[in-house]
Amino acid sequence: MTRDNIPEIRTYSGSSFTEITFSLDLEKFKMVALDQDILAVFSRRDVEIAACTRGVKVLVRGEGLSWKPTRMRI
């Protein structure tokens, strides 16, 4: 997290969008792979983002998350 790369900026003429990707430094966290608990946390955050951002397409591993708004009662 202390190392960064120079952003890669290039001309694009297709439809407008923002793509966010990241690569976790598993070695820094002394991990070989992501375990099921971590993947579950990431999946939950993906669903929360899809639910909270109307009109934004959220893709996980190339597949879209569909979310139909529901009324929440507290």
PESUL-V776350 format. One record per helix or strand. SS is the DSSP state (alpha for helix, beta for strand). FROM is the first residue (numbers start at 1). LEN is the number of residues. Records with the same first field share a line. If there is no record, write none. Layout:
# PESUL-V776350
SS->FROM-LEN, FROM-LEN
This chain:
# PESUL-V776350
alpha->36-17
beta->59-2, 63-2
